Amino acid sequence: MTRSLYARYAWLALAALLAASCQRTLITISTPTPIGAVGTPAVERFAVLSEFSGAVETRTSAGADWEPARLQQVLAEGSELRTGPASRATMLLTEGTKLYLAEDSEFTFGLLNPHLDSLLTAIKLKSGLVWVLMNGGALDVETPFGTATARGAYLSVEYFPDNRTVNVTCLEGVCGFGSILVPAGYKLPDAADNTAPQPMSFEDYGVWGLNVPESTQLAYLGTQPGVLETATAPVVATATGTAVPTTAAPTESPPPADTATPLPSPPTPVPPTGTPTAVPPTAPPTAVPPSPTQPVILPTVARPTFTPRPAYAILGQHIVQAGETLFCIGRGYGVSPTDIAAANNMSTAATLRSGQRLDIPDAPWRTISPGPVCATQFLSPYPGLAAPTATSAATVTPAGPPLAVSFGILCVGDNCDSREGIYTLRVEALVSGGVAPFQYSPAQVQQLDFPHCTTGTGTVTVTSADNQIVTKTWSYEDPSCR
């Protein structure tokens, strides 16, 4: 189901959720009940396919065959899952974190720490839309254009390979994309080319309500000032599958929650333009708008089949040298190590053999982590980190004083004293000790935008020529909101 189709049903879903939320006296984030550890005692943490509908398939690694999914199927690191048209899947991690996967979506568990002492998870979203409901730990959603992060958050990430677009929303908690903070109730559309989060619209809250049952308890957020101003009259489908615009305004009372019927995947409705008119149905009966209390019934959709997905193109081949790793090689070519592992049917933790031949896929690594860099063997179209030359490798750099990092932070622009809109910070990393030259990740000087009355924060890693590495976090409290 495309985002536009979700959006057209957003208003109805949020209206039903608001009716349900009005019966509550306490609004909190609902967390799923953790599942108990099963199987091999050494494995304390894993993922289980708790629910699914339609055509859902899994495989144990990138080189394995796709197989039909099974209820309560256990997935480990390196496993992949995909959904077909009009299909859904729900993954439940041991600690209670949930992942909802929309139709026509595919992701890989790039990292799933098997021990409960460190709840670290990273998934690679190859296409489609995933909703993340955190219950402790840290979870990253990797895309070809950057990594979305969730810490105690309700996060959604949407990636369209065809037009190479990434969209991020943060319903609750702490979210981010690369070095950009996305506060609760904000979204980052076109995240690869956008550094300014925007408040979520009425439509965005409705999409959450339509697809994530736990968001019922947060339905009141859709009534906040500025959100209802973005509401538009929705278009719904009648029992014959015809799109009919509703006449109820966003402020009118929604149908009672106990009479609402869950909507299956609907046919594509037609948005209203000018004076709403019903689109003639394929079947002869005339479409009639449903009454406010009558549930909408949609036709049954036949079980779909999969369309094969194209594999990454191969940029070239790399002959492994002694001591090299996938991450070291990826830093040199600017290519994601997760994708290198997938292209060669192995895990990211695999030990490489000297002389082993690796395919390097066309999959850019947008936010490269600092660390050792391997010498490249062909020219990559992506900017990797510079590998040490043979001469510099033979020269031992004397150790300097202990490396220390501080920050110069300044609010710039004309909107620093306001309490509304966005304020801009200029952050410069200041270094003492160590030996020059220094490498900064993501940069020595950054200009970042944050919503007013939100504390700006970020992290910078500095590496000196004598191999000292310091990672430090900065923060800035908006003085206009004290």
VEXDREN-2710 file (C-alpha; in Angstrom, 1 decimal):
% VEXDREN-2710
k/r/px/py/pz
1/MET/0.0/0.0/0.0
2/THR/1.5/3.4/-1.0
3/ARG/1.9/6.3/1.4
4/SER/-0.8/8.3/-0.5
5/LEU/-3.3/5.5/0.1
6/TYR/-2.5/5.4/3.8
7/ALA/-2.9/9.1/4.0
8/ARG/-6.4/9.1/2.5
9/TYR/-7.6/6.9/5.3
10/ALA/-5.6/8.7/8.0
11/TRP/-8.5/11.0/9.1
12/LEU/-10.9/8.1/9.7
13/ALA/-8.4/6.1/11.7
14/LEU/-7.4/9.0/13.9
15/ALA/-11.1/9.9/14.5
16/ALA/-11.8/6.3/15.8
17/LEU/-8.6/6.4/17.9
18/LEU/-9.7/9.7/19.5
19/ALA/-13.0/8.2/20.5
20/ALA/-11.2/5.3/22.1
21/SER/-8.7/7.5/23.9
22/CYS/-11.4/9.7/25.4
23/GLN/-12.3/6.8/27.8
24/ARG/-8.9/6.8/29.3
25/THR/-7.8/8.7/32.4
26/LEU/-4.1/8.2/32.1
27/ILE/-2.1/8.5/28.9
28/THR/1.1/6.4/28.7
29/ILE/3.0/4.5/26.1
30/SER/1.9/0.9/26.0
31/THR/4.8/-1.6/25.8
32/PRO/4.3/-5.2/24.6
33/THR/4.9/-8.0/27.1
34/PRO/8.4/-9.5/26.7
35/ILE/8.5/-13.1/25.5
36/GLY/10.5/-15.7/27.4
37/ALA/13.8/-17.1/26.0
38/VAL/13.5/-20.4/24.3
39/GLY/15.8/-22.7/22.3
40/THR/19.5/-22.9/23.0
41/PRO/20.3/-21.5/26.5
42/ALA/23.3/-19.4/25.1
43/VAL/20.8/-17.4/23.0
44/GLU/19.0/-15.0/25.3
45/ARG/17.6/-12.6/22.8
46/PHE/16.0/-13.1/19.4
47/ALA/13.0/-12.0/17.2
48/VAL/9.8/-13.8/16.7
49/LEU/7.3/-13.4/13.9
50/SER/4.3/-12.9/16.1
51/GLU/1.6/-11.9/13.5
52/PHE/1.3/-11.7/9.8
53/SER/-1.2/-11.7/6.9
54/GLY/-1.0/-12.1/3.2
55/ALA/2.2/-13.1/1.4
56/VAL/5.1/-12.9/3.8
57/GLU/8.4/-14.7/3.2
58/THR/11.7/-15.1/5.2
59/ARG/15.2/-16.4/4.6
60/THR/18.1/-17.1/6.9
61/SER/20.7/-15.1/4.9
62/ALA/21.1/-13.2/1.7
63/GLY/22.1/-16.3/-0.2
64/ALA/19.3/-18.6/1.0
65/ASP/16.0/-19.3/-0.8
66/TRP/12.9/-17.3/0.2
67/GLU/10.4/-19.5/2.1
68/PRO/6.8/-18.8/3.3
69/ALA/6.8/-17.4/6.8
70/ARG/5.5/-19.4/9.8
71/LEU/3.8/-18.0/12.8
72/GLN/6.1/-17.8/15.9
73/GLN/9.1/-18.3/13.6
74/VAL/12.4/-17.3/15.2
75/LEU/14.7/-14.9/13.3
76/ALA/18.3/-14.2/14.2
77/GLU/21.0/-11.9/12.9
78/GLY/21.3/-12.0/9.2
79/SER/17.7/-13.1/8.6
80/GLU/15.6/-11.3/6.1
81/LEU/11.8/-10.7/5.9
82/ARG/9.6/-9.3/3.2
83/THR/5.9/-8.7/2.6
84/GLY/4.0/-8.7/-0.7
85/PRO/1.1/-6.4/-1.8
86/ALA/-1.7/-6.2/0.8
87/SER/0.4/-8.0/3.3
88/ARG/1.6/-7.2/6.9
89/ALA/4.0/-8.6/9.4
90/THR/4.8/-8.0/13.1
91/MET/8.1/-8.9/14.7
92/LEU/8.5/-9.1/18.5
93/LEU/11.9/-8.9/20.1
94/THR/12.6/-10.7/23.4
95/GLU/12.6/-7.4/25.5
96/GLY/9.2/-6.4/24.1
97/THR/10.2/-4.1/21.2
98/LYS/7.9/-4.4/18.3
99/LEU/8.4/-3.9/14.5
100/TYR/5.4/-3.5/12.2
101/LEU/6.3/-4.0/8.5
102/ALA/3.9/-2.6/5.9
103/GLU/3.1/-4.2/2.5
104/ASP/5.7/-4.3/-0.3
105/SER/8.5/-4.0/2.3
106/GLU/11.7/-5.8/3.0
107/PHE/14.4/-5.6/5.7
108/THR/17.4/-7.5/7.1
109/PHE/18.5/-8.0/10.7
110/GLY/22.0/-6.5/10.3
111/LEU/22.6/-6.6/14.1
112/LEU/20.6/-8.5/16.7
113/ASN/22.7/-8.9/19.9
114/PRO/21.9/-12.4/21.2
115/HIS/22.5/-11.4/24.9
116/LEU/20.1/-9.4/27.1
117/ASP/23.0/-7.4/28.7
118/SER/23.1/-5.2/25.6
119/LEU/19.8/-4.6/23.7
120/LEU/21.4/-3.5/20.4
121/THR/19.5/-4.0/17.2
122/ALA/20.1/-2.7/13.6
123/ILE/17.9/-3.4/10.6
124/LYS/18.6/-2.6/7.0
125/LEU/15.4/-1.3/5.3
126/LYS/15.7/-2.3/1.6
127/SER/12.3/-0.9/0.7
128/GLY/8.9/-0.1/2.1
129/LEU/7.8/1.2/5.5
130/VAL/8.5/0.0/9.1
131/TRP/7.1/1.2/12.4
132/VAL/9.4/0.7/15.5
133/LEU/8.0/0.6/19.1
134/MET/10.9/0.6/21.5
135/ASN/10.9/-1.1/24.9
136/GLY/14.5/-0.5/26.0
137/GLY/17.9/-0.6/24.3
138/ALA/18.9/1.0/21.0
139/LEU/17.6/0.4/17.5
140/ASP/18.9/1.7/14.2
141/VAL/17.1/1.6/10.8
142/GLU/19.7/1.7/8.1
143/THR/18.9/3.1/4.6
144/PRO/21.1/3.8/1.7
145/PHE/21.0/7.5/2.6
146/GLY/21.5/7.4/6.3
147/THR/20.6/5.7/9.6
148/ALA/17.5/6.5/11.6
149/THR/17.9/6.0/15.4
150/ALA/15.3/5.3/18.1
151/ARG/15.9/5.5/21.8
152/GLY/12.8/4.7/23.9
153/ALA/10.8/5.9/20.9
154/TYR/7.9/5.3/18.5
155/LEU/9.6/5.7/15.1
156/SER/8.6/5.1/11.5
157/VAL/11.0/5.0/8.5
158/GLU/9.9/4.8/4.9
159/TYR/12.2/4.2/2.0
160/PHE/11.3/4.4/-1.7
161/PRO/14.1/2.8/-3.9
162/ASP/12.5/4.0/-7.1
163/ASN/12.8/7.7/-6.3
164/ARG/15.5/7.3/-3.6
165/THR/13.4/9.0/-0.9
166/VAL/13.5/8.5/2.9
167/ASN/10.8/9.8/5.3
168/VAL/11.0/9.7/9.1
169/THR/8.4/10.4/11.8
170/CYS/8.9/10.4/15.5
171/LEU/5.6/9.9/17.4
172/GLU/7.1/9.7/20.9
173/GLY/10.6/9.5/22.5
174/VAL/14.0/10.4/21.1
175/CYS/14.6/9.9/17.4
176/GLY/17.2/11.0/14.9
177/PHE/18.5/10.7/11.4
178/GLY/22.2/10.8/11.1
179/SER/23.3/13.8/13.2
180/ILE/19.8/15.4/13.0
181/LEU/17.5/15.3/16.1
182/VAL/13.9/14.5/15.3
183/PRO/11.9/15.5/18.4
184/ALA/8.7/13.7/19.4
185/GLY/5.7/14.9/17.3
186/TYR/8.0/15.9/14.4
187/LYS/8.9/14.4/11.0
188/LEU/11.8/14.6/8.6
189/PRO/10.5/14.3/5.0
190/ASP/13.1/13.7/2.2
191/ALA/15.6/13.0/5.0
192/ALA/18.6/12.6/2.7
193/ASP/18.4/16.2/1.6
194/ASN/16.6/17.9/4.6
195/THR/18.0/19.0/7.9
196/ALA/14.9/20.8/9.3
197/PRO/12.3/18.6/11.1
198/GLN/8.7/19.7/10.7
199/PRO/5.7/19.2/13.1
200/MET/3.7/16.1/12.3
201/SER/0.4/16.8/10.5
202/PHE/-3.1/15.5/11.2
203/GLU/-2.6/13.1/8.3
204/ASP/0.7/11.7/9.9
205/TYR/-1.1/10.9/13.2
206/GLY/-3.8/9.2/11.2
207/VAL/-1.4/7.0/9.4
208/TRP/0.0/5.9/12.8
209/GLY/-3.5/5.2/14.1
210/LEU/-4.4/3.2/11.0
211/ASN/-1.4/0.9/11.3
212/VAL/-0.2/0.8/14.9
213/PRO/-2.7/-0.4/17.5
214/GLU/-0.5/0.9/20.4
215/SER/-0.7/4.4/19.2
216/THR/-4.4/4.5/20.4
217/GLN/-3.1/5.8/23.7
218/LEU/-1.4/8.7/22.0
219/ALA/-4.4/9.7/19.8
220/TYR/-4.8/12.9/21.9
221/LEU/-1.6/14.2/20.2
222/GLY/-3.6/14.6/17.0
223/THR/-5.7/17.3/18.6
224/GLN/-2.8/19.6/19.6
225/PRO/-2.8/23.2/18.2
226/GLY/-1.6/23.3/14.7
227/VAL/-2.3/19.7/14.0
228/LEU/-6.0/20.0/13.3
229/GLU/-5.3/22.9/11.0
230/THR/-3.7/20.3/8.6
231/ALA/-6.8/18.1/8.5
232/THR/-8.7/17.6/5.3
233/ALA/-11.9/15.8/4.4
234/PRO/-11.0/12.1/3.8
235/VAL/-12.2/9.8/1.0
236/VAL/-13.5/6.4/2.0
237/ALA/-14.7/3.4/0.0
238/THR/-18.2/1.9/0.0
239/ALA/-19.0/-1.8/-0.1
240/THR/-18.7/-1.8/-3.9
241/GLY/-15.2/-0.4/-3.8
242/THR/-16.1/3.1/-5.0
243/ALA/-14.4/6.1/-3.5
244/VAL/-16.9/8.5/-1.8
245/PRO/-15.8/11.7/-0.1
246/THR/-17.2/12.2/3.4
247/THR/-19.0/15.3/4.5
248/ALA/-18.0/15.3/8.1
249/ALA/-15.6/18.1/9.2
250/PRO/-12.6/17.1/11.4
251/THR/-14.3/18.7/14.4
252/GLU/-17.4/16.6/14.2
253/SER/-17.9/13.6/16.5
254/PRO/-16.4/10.4/15.0
255/PRO/-18.4/7.1/15.0
256/PRO/-18.4/5.2/18.4
257/ALA/-15.2/3.2/18.8
258/ASP/-17.1/0.0/19.6
259/THR/-18.9/0.0/16.2
260/ALA/-15.8/0.6/14.1
261/THR/-14.7/-2.3/11.9
262/PRO/-10.9/-2.7/11.1
263/LEU/-10.3/-1.8/7.5
264/PRO/-8.5/-4.3/5.3
265/SER/-6.3/-3.0/2.5
266/PRO/-8.6/-0.9/0.4
267/PRO/-8.6/-0.3/-3.4
268/THR/-7.1/3.0/-4.5
269/PRO/-9.6/5.9/-3.7
270/VAL/-9.9/9.1/-5.7
271/PRO/-9.0/12.3/-3.8
272/PRO/-11.6/15.1/-3.9
273/THR/-11.0/18.1/-6.2
274/GLY/-13.3/21.1/-6.1
275/THR/-16.8/19.9/-5.6
276/PRO/-16.7/16.2/-4.5
277/THR/-18.3/13.8/-6.9
278/ALA/-18.5/10.0/-6.7
279/VAL/-16.4/8.1/-9.2
280/PRO/-18.5/5.6/-11.2
281/PRO/-17.9/2.0/-9.9
282/THR/-16.9/-0.9/-12.1
283/ALA/-20.0/-2.8/-11.1
284/PRO/-23.4/-1.5/-12.1
285/PRO/-24.8/-0.6/-8.5
286/THR/-24.7/3.1/-7.6
287/ALA/-22.4/4.1/-4.8
288/VAL/-24.1/5.6/-1.7
289/PRO/-22.2/7.4/1.1
290/PRO/-22.2/5.3/4.3
291/SER/-24.1/6.6/7.3
292/PRO/-22.0/8.0/10.2
293/THR/-22.7/4.9/12.3
294/GLN/-22.5/2.3/9.6
295/PRO/-19.0/0.5/9.3
296/VAL/-17.3/0.6/5.9
297/ILE/-17.0/-2.9/4.3
298/LEU/-14.4/-3.3/1.6
299/PRO/-14.0/-6.2/-0.9
300/THR/-11.7/-9.1/-0.1
301/VAL/-8.3/-8.9/-1.8
302/ALA/-6.9/-12.1/-3.3
303/ARG/-3.6/-13.5/-1.9
304/PRO/-0.8/-11.7/-3.8
305/THR/2.4/-13.0/-5.3
306/PHE/5.9/-11.6/-5.2
307/THR/7.6/-9.7/-7.9
308/PRO/11.4/-10.5/-7.9
309/ARG/13.5/-7.6/-6.6
310/PRO/16.6/-6.6/-8.5
311/ALA/20.0/-7.2/-6.8
312/TYR/22.6/-4.5/-6.3
313/ALA/24.9/-3.9/-9.2
314/ILE/28.5/-4.8/-8.5
315/LEU/31.1/-2.0/-8.6
316/GLY/34.1/-4.3/-8.7
317/GLN/36.0/-7.1/-6.8
318/HIS/38.4/-6.8/-3.9
319/ILE/41.1/-9.4/-3.0
320/VAL/41.2/-9.7/0.8
321/GLN/44.6/-8.9/2.3
322/ALA/45.9/-10.2/5.7
323/GLY/44.1/-8.6/8.6
324/GLU/41.3/-7.0/6.6
325/THR/37.6/-6.9/7.7
326/LEU/34.3/-6.0/6.0
327/PHE/34.2/-2.7/7.9
328/CYS/37.8/-1.8/7.0
329/ILE/37.0/-2.6/3.3
330/GLY/33.7/-0.7/3.4
331/ARG/35.4/2.5/4.8
332/GLY/37.8/2.5/1.9
333/TYR/35.2/2.2/-0.8
334/GLY/32.5/4.1/1.0
335/VAL/30.2/1.1/0.7
336/SER/28.0/-0.3/3.5
337/PRO/29.7/-3.4/5.1
338/THR/26.2/-4.9/5.7
339/ASP/25.6/-4.8/1.9
340/ILE/29.1/-6.2/1.2
341/ALA/28.2/-9.2/3.5
342/ALA/24.8/-9.6/1.8
343/ALA/26.4/-9.5/-1.7
344/ASN/28.8/-12.3/-0.7
345/ASN/26.3/-14.4/1.3
346/MET/28.0/-14.0/4.7
347/SER/27.5/-12.3/8.1
348/THR/29.0/-9.0/9.0
349/ALA/30.9/-10.8/11.8
350/ALA/32.5/-13.3/9.4
351/THR/36.3/-13.7/9.5
352/LEU/37.8/-13.1/6.0
353/ARG/40.6/-15.2/4.5
354/SER/43.7/-13.7/2.8
355/GLY/43.2/-14.1/-0.9
356/GLN/39.4/-14.3/-0.7
357/ARG/37.6/-12.5/-3.5
358/LEU/34.7/-10.2/-2.5
359/ASP/32.1/-8.5/-4.7
360/ILE/31.7/-4.8/-3.8
361/PRO/28.1/-3.8/-4.4
362/ASP/26.7/-0.4/-5.5
363/ALA/25.4/0.5/-2.0
364/PRO/26.8/3.7/-0.5
365/TRP/27.7/4.0/3.2
366/ARG/26.3/7.5/4.0
367/THR/27.4/7.8/7.7
368/ILE/30.8/6.0/7.9
369/SER/31.9/5.2/11.4
370/PRO/35.6/5.9/12.3
371/GLY/38.1/3.1/12.4
372/PRO/40.7/1.3/10.3
373/VAL/40.6/1.8/6.6
374/CYS/41.8/-0.7/4.0
375/ALA/43.6/0.3/0.8
376/THR/41.2/0.2/-2.2
377/GLN/41.9/-1.9/-5.4
378/PHE/39.7/0.0/-7.8
379/LEU/38.1/3.5/-8.0
380/SER/34.8/3.7/-6.1
381/PRO/32.1/6.3/-7.1
382/TYR/31.5/6.9/-3.4
383/PRO/33.6/8.9/-0.9
384/GLY/35.3/6.6/1.5
385/LEU/37.9/7.4/4.2
386/ALA/41.5/7.8/3.2
387/ALA/43.7/4.7/3.7
388/PRO/47.2/5.2/5.1
389/THR/49.9/5.1/2.5
390/ALA/52.8/2.6/2.7
391/THR/55.2/5.4/3.8
392/SER/53.0/6.7/6.5
393/ALA/52.3/3.2/7.8
394/ALA/56.0/2.6/8.2
395/THR/56.4/5.8/10.1
396/VAL/55.6/5.7/13.8
397/THR/54.0/8.9/15.1
398/PRO/55.1/9.8/18.6
399/ALA/52.3/9.9/21.1
400/GLY/51.2/13.4/22.0
401/PRO/49.4/14.7/25.1
402/PRO/46.0/13.2/26.0
403/LEU/43.5/14.3/23.4
404/ALA/40.6/16.4/24.7
405/VAL/37.6/17.9/22.9
406/SER/35.4/20.9/23.8
407/PHE/32.8/22.8/21.9
408/GLY/32.1/26.4/20.8
409/ILE/28.3/26.7/20.4
410/LEU/26.6/29.8/19.1
411/CYS/23.0/30.4/18.1
412/VAL/23.1/32.2/14.7
413/GLY/20.4/33.8/12.5
414/ASP/17.5/36.1/13.2
415/ASN/15.3/33.6/15.1
416/CYS/17.5/33.0/18.2
417/ASP/15.3/35.1/20.6
418/SER/12.0/33.7/19.5
419/ARG/10.0/30.9/21.2
420/GLU/8.5/29.8/17.9
421/GLY/9.8/28.0/14.8
422/ILE/13.4/26.8/14.3
423/TYR/16.7/28.1/15.8
424/THR/20.1/27.4/14.2
425/LEU/23.2/26.4/16.1
426/ARG/26.8/26.7/14.9
427/VAL/28.8/24.0/16.6
428/GLU/32.6/23.9/16.4
429/ALA/34.8/21.1/17.9
430/LEU/37.8/22.5/19.7
431/VAL/40.8/20.2/20.2
432/SER/43.7/20.1/22.7
433/GLY/46.4/17.5/23.0
434/GLY/47.0/14.7/20.5
435/VAL/49.0/15.1/17.3
436/ALA/47.7/16.9/14.2
437/PRO/46.2/16.4/11.7
438/PHE/42.8/15.6/13.2
439/GLN/39.9/13.8/11.6
440/TYR/36.4/14.9/12.7
441/SER/33.2/12.9/12.3
442/PRO/30.7/14.1/11.1
443/ALA/32.5/17.5/10.8
444/GLN/34.6/20.0/12.8
445/VAL/32.0/22.8/12.2
446/GLN/28.3/22.1/11.8
447/GLN/25.2/24.2/11.5
448/LEU/22.2/22.4/12.8
449/ASP/18.5/23.4/13.1
450/PHE/16.3/22.6/16.1
451/PRO/12.7/23.4/17.1
452/HIS/12.5/26.1/19.7
453/CYS/12.2/25.0/23.3
454/THR/14.0/21.7/22.4
455/THR/17.5/21.1/23.7
456/GLY/20.0/20.7/20.8
457/THR/22.4/17.8/21.1
458/GLY/24.9/15.9/19.0
459/THR/28.1/13.9/19.0
460/VAL/31.5/14.4/17.4
461/THR/34.3/11.9/17.2
462/VAL/37.9/13.2/16.8
463/THR/40.8/11.0/15.7
464/SER/44.4/12.4/16.0
465/ALA/47.4/11.3/14.0
466/ASP/48.8/9.4/17.0
467/ASN/45.6/7.2/16.9
468/GLN/43.9/8.8/19.9
469/ILE/40.1/8.7/19.5
470/VAL/37.7/10.8/21.6
471/THR/33.9/10.9/21.2
472/LYS/32.1/13.6/23.0
473/THR/28.5/14.8/23.2
474/TRP/27.5/18.4/23.2
475/SER/24.2/20.0/24.2
476/TYR/22.6/23.5/24.1
477/GLU/19.5/24.5/26.1
478/ASP/17.3/27.1/24.2
479/PRO/17.6/30.2/26.5
480/SER/14.4/31.7/25.1
481/CYS/12.3/29.0/26.7
482/ARG/13.8/28.9/30.2
END
